Amino acid sequence: MQAEPAEQEDGCTVRRRCVLYVSGFDPKGASHYHALLGTEGQQQSQRDGWSLELGPRKRQANGNWAWPLASSVDGHAVCTHYEFLGWDDMVRAHWTRSMPKLWWQTVTTTVFNLRCGALWRMYALSWPPVVALTLPFLLVLLLMMGTPVAGLCAAWLAQALGGAGWPVALAGLAASGAVWMLGRQLEARYSMYWMVRSYAFNARQAQGKTPELEQRLQSHARTLVDKVLQGGYDEVLLVGHSSGASMAASVLGKALALNPEIARQKAKLSFLTLGQWLPALGTLPVARSFRSELQTIAKAKGLDWIDFSAPPDGCCFALQDPLAACGVAHVSEGVSLKVLNPKFADMFAPDVYRMAKKDKMNLHFQYLKASHKPVAYDYFLTVAGPCTLASRYQPHPSVQSYAGLRGWPARSAS
């Protein structure tokens, strides 16, 4: 039998919480994120002087995996049900391994986004993620055309210098091999093809070519409604990271369509997005159903949404209003949306941070990891501490009209 929800006059008397977590376009599933939460959470809590205990993973009746979190912060005990809303099996099913097929997806997806204007709209918002999406296309061109051209040029030069026979052939092969190796090293360093796979999946989703995903998200939406209405929780916190922020937004929109009253229940409904990737889907003109779900969220009175995104993270649309970025207008007395900077630079000593910035993919996961120095943003206190999402970050004003990474103006999505 569950305890009655605690009184929440200041929002910092949470005793029971439900966290529903949606990962990004990642083939790793619940076991990986369970281990990550345990390792990083222990580091953070021990450094800051509070206790966090992670329980074992258990399969739920709805097919998801979940585990308990027990924390004690300044004498406040909090029990958290942490549930992984899985779609990693679909990621694995769409995880292209054939290099020719991956190259084809790179070219066709880039052309699709160029033709419909989405790439230009995204560039107007923030240029780093667009560069990250465009580089694989340029890399494919380099490998497809640069490799043979480099070989021919090297062979011609060797022949012009008086070479003949096998020395000329060897020069051509060496030049071709050098270009090929350069391309593979660039891909490995920046995880370019990971981005391409997610990029291609977004295009298929927008065109309605992933019906199995829609069924899964609808199932997760019912789970969200059930968690809010079943009672016993002081807060139900929906979390989405990276592409998972888009999936979580779709889950929330579908849940509000099922029951518009879930944002006004005794259990506080909160929404947290980290390193969000919403414009990669929301700026596509054909993604009308997704923007409709965002419009439903925009109208939700009583819902708190906080979006954390860091300018050094080149795999997100940093400090951009996720609704406005997708062409969705805010509604008076609708969702309370706040855009905040986690300030990665303040989490580490300067030399450590300089090294951390070199690994872009690792930096993209820093939202889910421990910091070396205390900052306002703390994922583990957010999901396991005694304050609701809105109360925890209430003192911090939302970032307004951040233009530090914007490109030229572009047309809005229609």
Phi, psi and omega in degrees: 000133183273148179289156176291146179301144179285156174293140186236057181295319180250004179077359182244037176233037178287128177248328179228130182225149171243123175251127174248113189251134178240118179281170179281196179285082189224123180290345178284138187256209188298324183297322179295314184285333173295314180293320180298316180296320180294313182294307183289323179296321178295318179299314183292313184293320179294321179295323185265358173081035172226166187253142177219123179243129181256127180270177182285155176286141176220138178288134180266165180297333181275002179097346179282166171256145180213161178207154179272150171236131176238126182228158173223114184237112180052041178086355179266118178269132181229132174251127184237132170265113185252114186242130181269110179278095190286140164214013182295332177295325177287326175299315180296324180293331181257011182275089184298129180251334179291122182297315177301320179293323178294320176298318179297318177298321180300312182292311185292322180291319178296317179296319179300315180290328176291315184296322182273357176086001184295322182297322179290321178296318178295322180296325179295332180278312186197122184281330183302313179294330178291321175299318180297328179278331183275329182303319177300323177298314178294325178295318178299317177299320179299315183287323183285320184252323183292325182298306179292325180295318178298320179296316180295318180296317180295321178295318178298317181295319179297321179291322179294333180272008175102005179283163178202156176067225187295329176300323179294314179297320180296320178297318179296315179296321180296318180294317178298317179296324180295317179295318179299314180295322177299316179298317180293324178293321178296317180297315181295321183292320187252007178050045187298318186288338173299314179299319181298317180299316178294318179301313180294322179295320178302318180296318178294319179298315181298327182273006178074027183262013179231062182300329180294328177292316180300321178295319180294316180295325177294321177296317178296326178297320178295323177298317179298314179299316181298318181295322180290318188274341186288344179082164177099342179256141173277330178215138169247114187248116176266127184237134175227132180245134175060231176297336177295339175295321177294317179295319180294322178297321177295319177300315181295317178298318179292322179295319179292330176290324177292320181210096182298347185271358185294339179277358182235032178265173178295323174286119182291124177266123182231152183229124181237123176244141187230125180055047192294152187233021188303319182296337178298335175256316188289339179274352177287123182305328182282353182276050184292321182295323178294316178293330175295321177294323176294323177296323176296319177296317182302330182273354189285102177286134179095356180266132176254129180231124175238129180247120176254127176209142187247130178306325178290346180277101182285000180256022178215169176263086193295128172057030174257133176303115186295333176286305181300325181296334179261010178079022181253126183279147173287153182244134177301131182064023177265212183302142174267105185250129178233132179253123185229157179257123179289345177058066179303324184299330181277353183279344188223162170295150185308318182291323178293320181293322178300321177290320182297324182293340181287336178258092187297321181291320178297322179295327179293338179261004182297335177303332184256011186238166180286153175253159178276334181233147182290135174224173181297320180284128179210105184298323188285321173290332179293318183269345185228000182271179187275000182253145172292164182304310183295320181292321182299320184251018181301322182290349188259118181289149180291142175290131183245130170052048178292123184239010186297337183238015184282148172265208181284160179298149179220167179291151177281158178291149181238000000 
